[in-house]
Amino acid sequence: MATDRKVRVLLGTRKGTYVVEGDARRRSWKVGPVAHAGNEVYHVVADPRHPGVLYAAVNNGFWGPSVQRSTDWGKRWKEIATPLTPLSKNRPPPDDPGNASAGRPLINLWHIEPALADDPATLYLGADPHLLFRTPDEGKSWEPIDSINQHPAKKDWSPGAGGACLHTILVDPRDGNRLYIGLSAVGTFRSEDAGRSWTPTNKGVETPFLPEKFPETGQCVHHVVMDAANPDVFYRQDHGGMYVSHDRMDSWRRIGKPLGDDFGFCVATPAAAPGRAYFVRLGGEARVTAEGYFQVFEWNDATKKWKALVRPKQFPGDFGVHREGIATDRLDPPGIYVGTTTGQLFLSPDGGKSWSMVPYAFPGIHSVSVAGPEAK
């Protein structure tokens, strides 16, 4: 079996999709292919079940959102079906009373998540306003998940500053029926039955902006990741701090207080370093790196300690990072990749011991994900 040894960092930016290609040593990088010029791309992800296949959540201010698919690592793209948009052939008639989402405007697409390897054609899609969809046929058609789209409490759900976005979708690698989602500013939910029903999972997460500090829902969750070695463990970045859960999100414990202001948007955890999680702390009203320079903090869940990974003053400045702005690869030692709202792509090829920056000025970066190396 031939092996493709490239590492591909996939960027969704304010002005399009960028694929940044590097070798397995992660020392040399090439920018391109580039696509979707001028469009807001909130998420780009590789489908690990089908090497070479990428999906992009593309949002255009004039023509609306669309789901785009590439089968050749981003060289060529094609629009596939998009829920509830005029370009979608499977759009339900607006007077269809049996369709929960008929007639609702779809504002932005936020996240695309492939299902497990034994379910090779299913994808999940998160959108604004607080909408969740599933396709059983690689995006030829989409079905609304009405247990969320018509949730009884939805009338009380409020948007975050970025909108009413469903931005996080996680699938338990042991059981494709167990799903987790994150919505701003609502919180996290778990389903044990492939999305037919949902349980709020926000116990222990503070809402400093509400009169009730620990409600069942109302948390402004920014991003959540699953520990690569233990699918019962999760790390969470909230408006109200950094958290860990060891019981499938039944309860959360705040871990970021030693950092001072533990506000931020992003978190990632590497396959090669289980029990580690990486956060970018933002502070103050400006919501930029609080130290006056670029910094990434590592949480060690075994020792319960924090470690600053970037040498002080190596990259001076005030950097913003969006909710999907950090990712890790599957190599050992793990690579860490951080994209900023001012277009820098920082990376470490050795689990945070050394850092560099891709010498290219990207548009403001919304999302970072990593593909490869892949077997062909």
N, C-alpha and C positions, 0 to 999 in steps of 0.2 A: 504494500500500500504506500503510494507516494504521500509525502507530507509537505504541506504548505507551512513554512516556518515563520511567516510574517506575523507580526503583532499589529493589529489595526485598531487605532483609537478613533472612535466615531463621535463626531461633534455635531450637535444641533446648535445653531447660532441664530443671531438676530437677522442674518442675511444669507442663510442657506445651510446646506449640509457639507461637512468636510470629513474626508477619510484621510487619516494621517498614518502612513505605513512605516513600520520599523522592522528591524531584524530581531531575532530571538535574544540578542545581547542588549537590545533597547538602548543603543548608543547612537545610531544613525537613523534619521527620520526624513521622510519625503511627504510633502503635502499634496494631496490629490488622490483620487478624483474629488471634484467639487460639483455640487448640484443645488437646485432649488434657489437660484440666485434671487436675492431680494425678499425671500420669504422668512417668516419666523418659524424656525424648526425647534419644537420643544423637546423632541426625543428622537433618537436614532438608535436602533438596536439590531444586533445580528440574531438570526435564528439558529441556535446551535444544532438543531435537528437537521438543517439543510445548509451545509457549508456554502458560502457565497451569497446567501439570501440576507438582505437587510430590509428593515421597515423603517419608515420615517413618518412622524406626526407633523405635517406641514400646515401652517396657518397663514393664510393670506388675508390682508386687511380689506381687499376688494372682493375676492372670489370665495372667501370662506375657507374652512379647513378641508384637508384631504389626506387620505392614507396613501402613501407611495411605497412601492416595492421594487427592489433591485435583485437580480439573480446573479450578478457578476461583480460583487464587492463594490457597488456604487458607481460603476462606469455608466450604466444606463438605468433609468428609472421609469416606472409606469404607474399611473394612478389606478388603484383598485377601488372596490366599492367603499364608500364612506357613509356611515349612518346619518340619516336625516339631512342630507345635503342635496341640492338639485342635481349634482353630477352623479349621484348614486342611483343605479338602476333599481335597487331594491328598496327605495324609499317608500314607506307605507302611505296609503292615502290619508290625508289629514282628518277625514271624517270617520276613520276606522276606530270604533270604540274599543276594540280588543287590543289595540296597541298602546301601551302606556306612554310612549314617548312621541307619538304622532303629533306633529304641529309644534313641538318645542324647538326653539332655535338652538343650534349647536354652536357654541361660541368659539371654543378652542379645543384641540386634541392635546392631551397631556402625556399619556404613557401607553406604550404597546408592550405586552408581555406574552411571549410564547408559552404554550403549555408544555407538558413533559414529553419525553422521547416516545413513550408508548401512545401518545395522542398527537400524531405528527401534523395535523391540519388545523388544530385549534389555536386561536389567539384571543387575548383579552385586550380591551381598549378602554382607557379612562378618559373622560371628557368633562368639560364645563358646559352646563351647570349640574354638577354632582351626578354624572351619568356613567354607567358601566355597560359595556357591550361584549358579546362573544361571537366569534365566527367559527363555524365548524369546517370551513372549506378554504382556508388560507386567504380569507378576505374577499371571496366572491360575493358573500352575503353576510349580514350582521344581524344578530338578534339582541334586543334589549334585555338586560337582566333586571326584571321589574321589581324584584325584592329590594333592590336599592333604588332604582329609578322611581318607584312609587312607595318608598318607605313611609310608614304612617307618621313618623316624626319629621319628615322632610320639610314640612311647612315651617319648622322652627330652626332649620339649619341656616347658618349664616356663612357668607363667603369670607375668605381671608383677603389680604391686600392684593394678592395675585388673582383673585376670582374664586368662584365656586368650583374648584378643581378637584377631580378625583385623580390623584397624581402618583399613587403607589399601588401596585398590584404584585402580590407574591404568591407563589404556588409551592406547597410543601413537596419536596422531591420524593418523599415516601408515599404520598397519597394525593393524587391530582384532584380529589374532591375537596381537599382542605385549602381554602383560599384566604388571603388576608388583603385588606385594602386600607388606604389612608386617604382622607378627605379633609380639605381645608375649608373652613375652620370648624370641623366636626369631630375628627378623631379617627381611631382605627376600629375595624370590625373584623371578625373571623367567621368563616362559613365552613361547616363540616360536611355539607351536602351539595357541593358544586354550585353554590350560589343561590339555592332555593330559599335559604334563610340565613340570617346574620345575627351575631352577638356583638354588642359593643365591648371593646377591650381597652379601656382607658384607666383602669383602677390604679391610683397612685400618681397620675399625671396632673400636675397643677395647672390651673388656668388663672394666672395672675391678673388678667384683664377682665375677669368676671366677678360679680359679688360672691358666687358660690365657687370656692377654690378647687373642689374635687368633684365635679359633676360626672354623670354617666357619659355624656357627650358634650361637645362644645370646645374641645381642645383644638388648638391650632397646630396640628402635627405638620411638620415640614418634610420629613423623609424618614423611612424605616427600611432597615435591611435585616436579612436573616443570616445568622452565623453559618458559614459554609460547612463547618464540621458538625454542627448540632442544630438541626432545624427546630428545636424547641426554644432556642435562644435568639433574641432580637435586640437590636440597638436602634434607638429612636432619637431624632433631633426635633425638638418641639420649640414653639415660641417661648415656652416656659422652662426650657432646659434640656439636658442630655440624660437619657434613661437607658436602662437595660431590663430585659425580661427573661426569666429562665423557665417560664411555664406557658409557652405558646401565647403570650400576651395576656394571660389571666390577670397578671399584676406587673407593675413597673416600679423600679427603684431609681431614684435620681442619682447620677454619678458625677455630674459636671460641676457641682458647687466648688470644689477646690480650685477650679479655673477662674473663679470670680464670675463675671458675666458669661454664662454658658448658652447664650443665644447663638443661633446659627441656622443654616438651611440644609446642610448636607452631611451624610455619613456613608462610609463604605467599610466592608470587611473582606479580607482576602482568603482565598481557598487554602493557600500555603501557610497561613499563620492563624489557625483557629484560636478563638478567644481574644483576638485583637480587633479593634475598631478604630477608624480614623475619622476625625472631625475637624472642620475648619471653624474656629470660633470667630464670630462677628460681634462687635460691641457698639454701644452708643446709638444715637439717633441716626447716624449715617449708615449703619449696618455694613461696616467694612472691617477688615482685619484689625483687631483691637490693639495690636502691638505696634502698629506703624510700619510693619513689614509682613511679608508673607510667612505664614506659620501653619503647620498641621500638627494636631495633637493626637497621640496614640493612647487609647485606653486598653490596658491589659486586664482582662476579666479574671485571670487567675490570681494576680497580685493585688488587684483593686487599686492600681496606681496609674497616674498619667505621666506621659513623657512628651516633651516638645521635640519635634523631629528636624526642624529646619534651623540651620545656624543663624543666630541673631544677626540681623542687618544684611543677610546675604541678598535678599530681594526687598529693598526698601520701597515703601509706598502703601497706599490704602486700597485694598483689593476686596471686591465683592464676589461672592460665590453663590450661585443659585442651587435649588434643592437637589438637582441631579448633576451637580458640577464636580463630583468626585467619583472615581471608579478605580478598581484594581483588576489586574490580570490574574491568570491561573498558574503562572510560573512560580518557581521557587529559586531564589527569594522573590516575593511578590513585587510587581511594579505598581506604583501608585501614581495616579494621573488626576490633576486638578485644573479645571478650566475656570477662568474668571470673567466677570462681567465687562472687563475692559480688554479682553481678547488674549490674555496670556495663557499658555498651556504649560504648566509646571509638571515635572515628572521625576520620580525616583525609581531606578531600576533594581534597587536592593532593599526594599522594605523600609525606606525612609532614612537610610544611612547617608546617602548623598542625593543632591537635587540639582537639576538643571532646568532649562526652559527651551522649548522648541523655538528656534529663531524665525518666528513668523508672527505677524500681527493679524490675528483672526478678528472677525466681528465679535461683539459680546457673546459669550458662550452660555447657552442655556443648559446643555446636558453633555455628559461624557459617559461613554460606555466603551468596552474593550472586547475585541474578538480575536481569537487565535492564541497561539498557533493552532491550526486546524489540520486534521487528516483528510486527504482526498480519497 
